[in-house]
Amino acid sequence: MNHTDNHTDFTSRFAIDPVSAAAMGTDELRHNFLIEDLFQPGRISLTYTHYDRMIVGGAMPAGAPLPLQAIKPTGTKNFLDRREMIIVNIAGAGVVKASGQSYELQARDMLYLGMGTDEVSFAAATNPAEPAKFYLLSAPAHQSHPNRLIRIGDAKRLDLGSQATSNERSIFQFIHADGVKTCQLVVGMTQLAPGSVWNTMPCHVHDRRMEAYLYFDLPETARVFHFMGEPDETRHLVVRNEEAVLSPGWSIHSGAGTSNYAFIWAMAGDNVDYTDVDLVAMEELK
């Protein structure tokens, strides 16, 4: 763990190939693919990954605002000099300030910040009993797009699945072809209905893009069994509330919980086509 100042921690995760992952035990899998302790009061926690240079992080303001500062791996003066970012608030109301403008985010609202945005900071709203928790996703950018706040009610909603297959769910697409423009980030949220536990099954891979999952709204005593690995060489991670999983392009990414839950999925890579996936037939899974 590295420290840039008295409120920011960051670490790096190197890319793992499928052959190495297949030989890993539980501790090695968790060390390389699971991100814990994302939300710490009064701190920003960042994980710089070598999967499409995605940064996954969390900011939980408590007291003074938390400024977003560049970290060594970005190699720039300001964090977003050559990057874009998406911020999703998963808890109480909070405020993000960026380039002199303030944005108030309620629970499940999203803010897109384009390349070149500076003076970014995170602040709590007026109720300390319900602190904001900002989930941070950043990837390299090649041009600047306008900053944009998207309320959860403005996201493109798709209702899929059924209770019979334990995957009745609502998908909220924050970034899509007819909405906010990004360079490579694609982000959305899935909410499973009560009684449904499966996500992304039948599963798929997309080796043109990596993906990160943040599981949340999970009871403290519940867990999600996140399945990863090549289709014929699967592994699993046991995930708690508000933990994230890194998914390389070669890996499936699917899960089943001991209760229903929500998760935020985020992709970076060669395109922004949500439908660009390689489906995996059930009979191929092992």
PLY file of the C-alpha trace (Angstrom):
ply
format ascii 1.0
element vertex 286
property float x
property float y
property float z
element edge 285
property int vertex1
property int vertex2
end_header
0.00 0.00 0.00
1.27 3.45 -0.99
0.26 6.84 0.36
0.16 10.09 -1.64
-0.84 12.24 1.36
-2.65 11.90 4.66
-5.99 10.85 3.11
-5.19 8.76 -0.01
-3.99 5.16 -0.26
-3.21 3.35 -3.49
-1.95 -0.01 -4.61
-1.25 -1.68 -7.96
-2.46 -4.98 -9.40
-0.52 -6.55 -12.25
-2.27 -8.49 -14.99
-2.64 -12.24 -14.46
-2.83 -14.71 -17.35
-5.36 -17.58 -17.34
-2.77 -20.34 -16.91
-1.38 -18.69 -13.76
-4.87 -18.04 -12.39
-5.86 -21.68 -12.85
-3.01 -22.75 -10.55
-3.83 -20.28 -7.76
-5.26 -21.17 -4.38
-7.84 -19.15 -2.50
-5.43 -16.65 -0.93
-3.67 -15.95 -4.25
-6.97 -15.46 -6.08
-8.21 -13.05 -3.45
-4.92 -11.13 -3.42
-4.94 -10.64 -7.19
-8.62 -10.21 -8.05
-10.55 -9.05 -4.95
-10.52 -5.43 -3.75
-11.42 -5.02 -0.08
-11.71 -1.99 2.23
-12.82 0.40 -0.51
-14.74 2.69 1.80
-12.85 3.99 4.82
-14.12 7.11 6.68
-12.10 10.19 5.72
-10.05 8.40 3.06
-9.70 7.76 -0.66
-8.63 4.20 -1.58
-7.42 3.51 -5.13
-6.34 0.35 -6.95
-4.39 0.91 -10.16
-4.83 -2.16 -12.35
-2.87 -3.30 -15.38
-6.10 -4.42 -17.04
-6.64 -1.61 -19.56
-5.11 0.72 -16.90
-8.43 0.86 -15.06
-8.37 2.48 -11.62
-10.98 1.24 -9.14
-11.49 3.18 -5.94
-13.67 4.49 -3.16
-13.98 7.83 -1.40
-15.83 8.24 1.89
-15.74 11.84 3.11
-16.08 12.44 6.84
-15.49 15.99 8.02
-13.30 17.98 5.64
-13.67 17.47 1.87
-11.35 14.92 0.27
-9.40 16.28 -2.73
-8.61 13.87 -5.57
-4.89 14.05 -6.24
-2.72 12.37 -8.85
-0.97 9.16 -7.89
2.43 8.05 -9.15
1.15 5.48 -11.68
-0.84 8.11 -13.63
2.37 10.06 -14.32
0.52 13.38 -14.52
0.21 16.54 -12.45
-3.55 16.15 -12.01
-5.46 12.90 -11.75
-7.62 13.54 -14.84
-5.05 15.20 -17.10
-5.10 12.13 -19.37
-8.02 10.20 -17.87
-11.80 10.16 -17.57
-13.76 9.12 -14.48
-17.16 7.88 -13.44
-18.33 8.36 -9.85
-21.31 6.42 -8.46
-22.70 7.21 -5.02
-23.91 4.02 -3.32
-24.93 5.47 0.05
-26.09 8.77 1.61
-26.16 12.08 -0.24
-22.86 13.75 -1.00
-21.28 16.49 -3.07
-18.60 16.28 -5.75
-16.86 19.49 -6.80
-15.09 19.51 -10.16
-13.58 22.43 -12.12
-15.41 24.93 -9.94
-18.87 23.32 -10.21
-20.73 21.42 -7.49
-22.79 18.27 -8.11
-25.01 16.77 -5.41
-25.33 13.02 -5.77
-28.10 11.08 -4.08
-27.87 7.32 -3.64
-27.25 5.58 -6.99
-26.65 8.77 -8.97
-23.64 8.86 -11.30
-21.29 11.66 -12.37
-19.09 11.52 -15.46
-15.93 13.67 -15.46
-14.08 14.15 -18.72
-10.36 14.38 -19.40
-8.86 17.65 -18.17
-11.26 18.14 -15.26
-9.35 19.53 -12.27
-9.86 20.47 -8.63
-12.02 17.42 -7.91
-13.11 16.85 -4.32
-15.62 14.77 -2.38
-17.72 16.06 0.51
-20.42 14.64 2.75
-23.92 16.07 2.82
-25.66 17.27 5.97
-26.52 13.91 7.57
-23.42 12.31 9.18
-25.49 9.24 10.11
-25.82 8.43 6.39
-22.41 9.21 4.86
-21.81 9.25 1.13
-19.76 6.45 -0.39
-18.39 7.34 -3.81
-17.34 4.43 -6.01
-14.63 5.61 -8.43
-13.80 4.23 -11.88
-11.19 5.77 -14.15
-9.55 4.83 -17.45
-7.18 6.56 -19.89
-8.87 8.99 -22.31
-7.96 10.30 -25.74
-10.31 13.30 -25.87
-12.36 15.42 -23.50
-16.11 14.92 -23.17
-18.42 17.20 -21.12
-19.00 16.49 -17.44
-22.47 15.11 -16.85
-24.61 14.15 -13.85
-27.01 11.25 -14.42
-29.74 10.57 -11.88
-30.70 6.94 -11.35
-34.15 7.81 -12.72
-32.56 9.00 -15.97
-30.61 5.79 -16.63
-31.76 3.45 -19.40
-33.64 0.64 -17.63
-33.98 -2.95 -18.84
-36.04 -5.51 -16.87
-34.82 -9.04 -17.53
-34.91 -12.59 -16.18
-37.58 -14.34 -14.15
-38.27 -15.64 -10.68
-38.34 -19.17 -12.09
-34.64 -18.95 -12.99
-33.72 -16.94 -9.84
-32.45 -14.00 -11.92
-35.26 -11.46 -12.07
-33.37 -8.17 -12.30
-33.34 -4.58 -13.47
-30.35 -3.26 -15.41
-29.65 0.49 -15.33
-27.35 1.62 -18.14
-25.68 4.91 -17.21
-23.49 4.95 -20.31
-24.98 3.84 -23.63
-24.92 4.77 -27.32
-27.71 7.34 -27.06
-26.54 8.93 -23.81
-23.39 10.34 -22.22
-20.29 10.09 -24.40
-17.10 8.54 -23.02
-13.78 7.48 -24.47
-13.88 3.91 -23.17
-15.74 3.66 -19.86
-19.05 1.77 -19.87
-20.83 1.63 -16.52
-24.18 0.40 -15.27
-25.93 -1.09 -12.27
-27.95 -4.26 -11.82
-30.51 -4.72 -9.05
-31.75 -8.24 -8.32
-35.34 -8.67 -7.17
-36.12 -10.33 -3.83
-35.80 -14.09 -4.22
-33.39 -13.79 -7.16
-29.67 -14.42 -6.68
-28.00 -15.16 -10.05
-26.25 -12.58 -12.19
-24.80 -13.02 -15.69
-25.75 -16.66 -16.10
-25.61 -17.97 -18.80
-22.27 -16.23 -18.74
-19.98 -14.66 -21.32
-16.47 -13.33 -21.87
-15.21 -10.34 -23.86
-11.46 -10.34 -24.34
-11.66 -6.89 -25.92
-12.57 -5.33 -22.56
-11.87 -5.88 -18.87
-14.60 -5.51 -16.27
-14.93 -4.70 -12.57
-17.85 -5.65 -10.33
-18.78 -3.89 -7.08
-21.27 -5.85 -5.00
-23.36 -3.78 -2.56
-26.72 -3.63 -0.76
-25.81 -7.06 0.58
-26.76 -7.88 4.21
-23.77 -8.12 6.54
-24.29 -11.84 7.07
-24.78 -12.59 3.35
-22.17 -13.38 0.70
-21.91 -13.52 -3.08
-20.08 -16.43 -4.69
-18.43 -14.76 -7.67
-17.39 -17.14 -10.43
-14.34 -16.38 -12.54
-11.79 -18.11 -14.75
-11.89 -19.54 -18.24
-15.19 -21.29 -19.04
-13.60 -24.75 -18.78
-11.45 -23.86 -15.74
-13.69 -21.93 -13.33
-12.82 -20.67 -9.85
-14.77 -18.66 -7.31
-14.35 -15.85 -4.80
-16.51 -15.37 -1.69
-17.38 -11.66 -1.65
-18.78 -9.49 1.13
-20.83 -6.30 0.92
-19.05 -3.37 -0.79
-16.16 -5.41 -2.16
-15.09 -5.34 -5.81
-13.77 -8.01 -8.18
-11.44 -7.47 -11.14
-12.36 -9.50 -14.21
-9.79 -9.90 -17.02
-11.06 -10.13 -20.57
-10.46 -13.91 -20.67
-12.56 -14.60 -17.57
-16.23 -15.23 -17.04
-17.87 -12.97 -14.44
-20.95 -14.35 -12.82
-22.28 -14.72 -9.32
-24.87 -16.15 -6.97
-25.72 -14.67 -3.59
-27.16 -15.98 -0.38
-29.69 -13.14 -0.75
-30.52 -10.62 -3.45
-28.13 -7.69 -3.93
-27.05 -4.97 -6.35
-23.82 -4.59 -8.28
-22.11 -1.98 -10.42
-20.39 -3.25 -13.54
-17.76 -1.20 -15.31
-15.79 -1.92 -18.47
-12.82 -0.39 -20.25
-11.09 -1.48 -23.41
-11.39 -1.42 -27.17
-15.01 -0.32 -27.59
-18.10 0.93 -25.75
-20.58 -1.57 -27.22
-22.53 -3.08 -24.32
-23.69 -5.99 -26.51
-20.20 -6.98 -27.67
-19.83 -10.25 -25.77
-18.88 -13.84 -26.55
-21.57 -16.07 -25.08
-20.65 -19.25 -23.23
-22.97 -22.24 -23.49
-23.88 -24.02 -20.25
-22.35 -27.25 -21.50
-18.97 -25.53 -21.86
-18.71 -24.68 -18.16
-16.52 -26.82 -15.98
0 1
1 2
2 3
3 4
4 5
5 6
6 7
7 8
8 9
9 10
10 11
11 12
12 13
13 14
14 15
15 16
16 17
17 18
18 19
19 20
20 21
21 22
22 23
23 24
24 25
25 26
26 27
27 28
28 29
29 30
30 31
31 32
32 33
33 34
34 35
35 36
36 37
37 38
38 39
39 40
40 41
41 42
42 43
43 44
44 45
45 46
46 47
47 48
48 49
49 50
50 51
51 52
52 53
53 54
54 55
55 56
56 57
57 58
58 59
59 60
60 61
61 62
62 63
63 64
64 65
65 66
66 67
67 68
68 69
69 70
70 71
71 72
72 73
73 74
74 75
75 76
76 77
77 78
78 79
79 80
80 81
81 82
82 83
83 84
84 85
85 86
86 87
87 88
88 89
89 90
90 91
91 92
92 93
93 94
94 95
95 96
96 97
97 98
98 99
99 100
100 101
101 102
102 103
103 104
104 105
105 106
106 107
107 108
108 109
109 110
110 111
111 112
112 113
113 114
114 115
115 116
116 117
117 118
118 119
119 120
120 121
121 122
122 123
123 124
124 125
125 126
126 127
127 128
128 129
129 130
130 131
131 132
132 133
133 134
134 135
135 136
136 137
137 138
138 139
139 140
140 141
141 142
142 143
143 144
144 145
145 146
146 147
147 148
148 149
149 150
150 151
151 152
152 153
153 154
154 155
155 156
156 157
157 158
158 159
159 160
160 161
161 162
162 163
163 164
164 165
165 166
166 167
167 168
168 169
169 170
170 171
171 172
172 173
173 174
174 175
175 176
176 177
177 178
178 179
179 180
180 181
181 182
182 183
183 184
184 185
185 186
186 187
187 188
188 189
189 190
190 191
191 192
192 193
193 194
194 195
195 196
196 197
197 198
198 199
199 200
200 201
201 202
202 203
203 204
204 205
205 206
206 207
207 208
208 209
209 210
210 211
211 212
212 213
213 214
214 215
215 216
216 217
217 218
218 219
219 220
220 221
221 222
222 223
223 224
224 225
225 226
226 227
227 228
228 229
229 230
230 231
231 232
232 233
233 234
234 235
235 236
236 237
237 238
238 239
239 240
240 241
241 242
242 243
243 244
244 245
245 246
246 247
247 248
248 249
249 250
250 251
251 252
252 253
253 254
254 255
255 256
256 257
257 258
258 259
259 260
260 261
261 262
262 263
263 264
264 265
265 266
266 267
267 268
268 269
269 270
270 271
271 272
272 273
273 274
274 275
275 276
276 277
277 278
278 279
279 280
280 281
281 282
282 283
283 284
284 285
